[in-house]
Amino acid sequence: MADLDKLEAAIRRMDPLERGDFLAITLARLEAKPEASYVLNRIERVWRDEAYFLPPGFDRERPDPGLLKCLGYRVGRTQGQPAQIRIMIIFFLLSAETLPPVKDALYMGEWGDAWSRKRLDKFVRVQKRLIEEAAEDYRQDLAIAEREEDIKVARWAWEQYNEKGIGGV
């Protein structure tokens, strides 16, 4: 328990992007090390605690860093995550009871509950907006393709969970 408390203290000292990278690494290790689920629980606990301290009234149009980035989600040639890691992040996003509080409660409410249609739709809208923004830059072709593929993955995962009762990472 003391080790987990030390880990939680370290997580609290991380900035949101460092936490996202740490989350991605933890998700990558989850299959090989089931105890990594304890780490995920601590990350979510920090997010829950911090959500209470967010002042209302942020610029809700475009949080920076955004929720996906705070989950360690990245696409493209330069710093993109491998497909397997992105898939794990997508499953985590869809299934997590607690998400990183990147903005006020009103904005976070736009993401809906775990495995909700609202959360899936928000993910798809964000991805499509980012695809539109990247479309004018020919160097973004891989990032666009990865985002399009990740939309398909998210829809498939949501359908599996909501129509067949199959979920989890």
N, C-alpha and C positions, 0 to 999 in steps of 0.2 A: 504494500500500500504506500509506503514512504517513497518508493521509486516512482510510482504513478503520480504522487503529489509533486515530486521534483519535476517530472515530465510536464505536468500541467502548468507549473510555474514557468517553465521554459517556453511553453506554448503561448502563455500570456505575454511574454516579452517579445514574441515575434510580431512583425508587421503582417497585414492581411495577405500579402503576396507570398511571404515566407511560409505562412500557415498553409496556403494553397499548395505550394510545392511539397510541404511536409505531408499534407493529406494525400497527394498523388503518390508519393513514395510509400506511405503506409498502405494505401489501397493495393499497390503493386505487390506488397509483401503479404497481403492478407491470406492468399491461398497457401503459401508455404508456412506461414506463421500465424495460426489462429489467434494467438494472444494479441495480435495487432488490433483486434476488435476493441480491446481495452483502450488503446490509443485513440481510436475513432470516437469512442465514448467521451474521452477527455476533451478532444477537440470540440465536439458538439456542446459539451458543458461550458467551455469558455465562450462559445458563440451565444449560448442562452444567457449567460451572465452579462455579456456585453450588450445584448439587445435591450436590456433594461436601461442602459445609460445613454442611448442614442437620443439626442435632442430632436424634436420634430421639426419639419420644414426644410429639408435639404432640397437641392436641385434634383428632382426626381427623374428628369429626362434621361440622364446618362450618368449613372454612378461611376466613379473612377476611384479605385479599380472596381470593375463590375463583378457580379456574383460568380460568373463562370471563371474569371481569372482568379478570384479568391478561392476557388475549388481546385486550382492548379491546372485548369483546362486551357490548352494552347494548341493551335493548329499551324500548319505551314512549314516551310523549309528551315527557317532560322532557329526557332525555339520550340517547334511543335512537338507535342507528346506522341509517342507511338500509338497506333490504333488501339491496342489492347488496354493501355492506360486510359485513353479517352473514353473507351467503353465502360471501364470501371467507374470513372468519374460520372458518366451519364447515369449509370445505375444508382450510384450514391445520390446524385442530385434528385432523381425521381423518388427514391425511397427514404431519404433522410427526414426524420422528424424535425430536426433543427438545421437551418442553413445559416451561413455566416451573415451577420447583420450589416450589410453594406450600406444600407440607407434606413430611413425611418420605417415605422410599422406599416404605414400605408403602402409604401413601395414593396416591402417584403410580403405583404398580403397579396400582391399581384402574382406571387409565385405559388399560392395555394398550398394545400396540404400534400403530404407524401402520397404518391401514386394517384394524384387527382388529375383530371383532364385539364384543369386550370394550369397546373404546373407544366404538363406536357406542352400545352398551347403557348405558354410564356417562353419556354425553351425554344420552340420552333420559331416564334416571332423574333426573338433576339437573334437567332442564327440567321434568319432570312434578312434582317436588317444589316447584319454584319456582312453577309454575302453581297447585298446591294452596294454597300460602301466599298467593298474590295473589288467589285466588278470592273472599275475603271482602271485598275492597275494590273497590267498583264503578268506581273511577277507574283500575283496572288492566286494564280490558277490552282496550285496545290491546296492552299488554305480553303478556297471555295469548294473544291472537290471533297475535302475532308469534312467540312461543315455540312455539305449536302448528304454525305454518307452518314454522318452522326445524327442528322434528323431522322433518317430511315431507321437507324439503330434505336433511337429513343422511341419512335412510334412502335417498332416491333416489341421492345421491352414493355412498354405500357400495355399493349394489346395482350401480351403473354400474361402479365400480372392481372389485368382487369377482366379479361375474357376467360382465362384458363386457370387463374389463381396461382400462377407461377411467378415468383419474384426473387429478388436478392442478387447479390453479386456472385 
